[in-house]
Amino acid sequence: MDTLPHPVFPGAILPKWVAAAEAKGFDIVGRIIDRLHLALRCRLCGATQKVRLFTLMSAQPLCQSCLLAEWRKDAEAAGLTFLRRDPAHRHYAFYLAPCGHEVRRQFELVRRIGAGVTGFRCETCHAATETGEAQTRGWCLTSADPEGNPNYRVYTHSDCGHDQRIVRANMQSGRFSCGGCGEDWPGAASYVYAMGFTLASGREVVKLGFSRDPDSRLTYQLRRDSEMPCQILRVVPMATGHTALCAEKAMHKWLRQAHPDAAVDPHAWRGQIRVKTEIYDGSLTPVILGLLDDLEASATVA
């Protein structure tokens, strides 16, 4: 009784109360405050707490000490540190994330994170990530989508101040243009590239193509498996997308005529590279790089 900051209430403890407490994992330490309250000791952890008599007789009392231990254990399993309950909502608590930020989460959600059912994301860090993605592309993250679509954000173009709704995935990949000052791909600067891939079979192949952003093309479009060995072998800048397309088509035509057996059967890369054609055997890599050398030389002269 000395562990509870409540006055002792004189009165008998009825046998049915004792039996109910024992059946529910508690021992009655005594009566406290008034005729409606008891002090119960948890048989599991030994902690003593205040419980209403009505709660004991009509429901299963919860040991706050055991609950706290469970919350801390769940938080640890989820990679978090339990800080405190949310006084405004009994189903929520505050936790310290590995990044050092304080987050508010439901107890059940934390249990699901610990069980691997779902993942954890810090809102503060995620906002910084999205801001960085936009700055890399020359934009500023302005706000969430006013239409409520979780895939969209509102961005402001740093060069011209134009505000635009853009899918976040497109901001990451760079596959969009500014509606205020941007050019469509035929008029925008582009590149003719050569990329090398190592298929799951170990075979080396090479792709010849064109793109406004070869890095984005490789990372977000062509490569299906992030573990697949691949690299950009060479890029040649072109003044416009139309010029790049024409140059690429001319090289493919020449390759088909000069090396008709070098094109790889699509079945060899199906499920590994997101493209239907334009894949050649790796032995043709020096030839393709030579074509790009010639293309760059001619573009420089022009």
Residue, then its C-alpha position, 0 to 999 in steps of 0.5 A: m500500500d505504501t507504493l500507491p499515493h492514495p489514502v486507505f479506505p476502511g472496510a471489509i474485502l469481500p471473498k467474491w472480490v478476492a476470487a475475481a481478482e485471483a481469476k484475473g491475475f491480481d491480488i487485492v492489496g486493500r481498499i483505497i480512496d473510497r468504497l469504489h476503489l481497490a489496490l490490486r497487485c499484478r501477479l505477473c510483474g508485481a506492480t500495484q495499481k488503482v482499479r475501480l471495483f466495478t472494473l474488477m467485477s465486470a471486466q478484465p483489469l489491465c496492468q499498466s506496468c505490463l502494458l508499458a513493458e509491452w509497448r516498449k517491447d513492441a517499439e524495440a521490435a519496430g526499431l523505435t524507442f517508446l517515449r510516452r503515451d499520447p494524452a489526447h488519444r488512448h490508442y496513440a503514443f510518441y516514439l523516437a525514430p532511429c533518425g532522431h525525430e519524434v513521431r506519433r503512431q498507433f500502438e497497433l501500427v507499431r506492432r505491425i511494423g515490428a512484425g514486418v507487415t508494414g514499414f516505417r517512414c519518418e515524415t520529417c525525413h521523407a519531406a526532406t527527401e522529397t525536397g531534395e528530389a525536387q531541388t536536384r531537378g531544379w524545382c521547389l516542393t511547394s505543397a501537397d496536391p490540392e486535389g488530394n491525390p497522394n501520388y501528386r505534389v505541387y512544385t515550383h520551377s526555380d527558373c521561371g516560377h511556374d507552379q505545376r502538379i507533377v507525379r512524384a515518380n516523374m519528379q524522381s525520374g525527370r520524365f516531365s517538362c515545365g508547362g511554363c517554359g519547357e520544351d517537348w522532347p522533339g525540341a529539347a536537348s537529348y543524348v544518343y547512348a550505349m548501355g551495357f547489361t549483364l543478363a542473369s545467364g551471364r551473357e553481356v549485351v549492349k543497347l543503343g538508344f536515345s533519351r533526354d535523360p539517360d540516367s533516368r532511362l536506365t534507373y527507372q525504365l530499362r532495368r527491372d532488377s536493381e541488382m542487375p549489373c549495368q552501366i552507361l558506356r557512352v553518351v553523345p549530346m544532341a541539340t534536339g530529340h528529333t536529331a537524336l532520334c534520326a541519328e539513332k535510327a540511322m545507326h540501327k539500320w547500319l547495324r542490321q545490314a552490317h551485323p545481321d546476326a548480332a541482334v539478341d533474341p528478345h527471349a534472352w532478356r525478357g523480364q530483365i530489361r524493359v524494351k522490345t528491341e535494340i539489344y545487341d550481343g556484347s561483342l558488338t560493343p566496340v562497333i557501337l562505341g565507334l559509331l558514337d565516336d563518329l556521331e560526336a565528331s560529325a556533330t562537333v563539325a556541324 
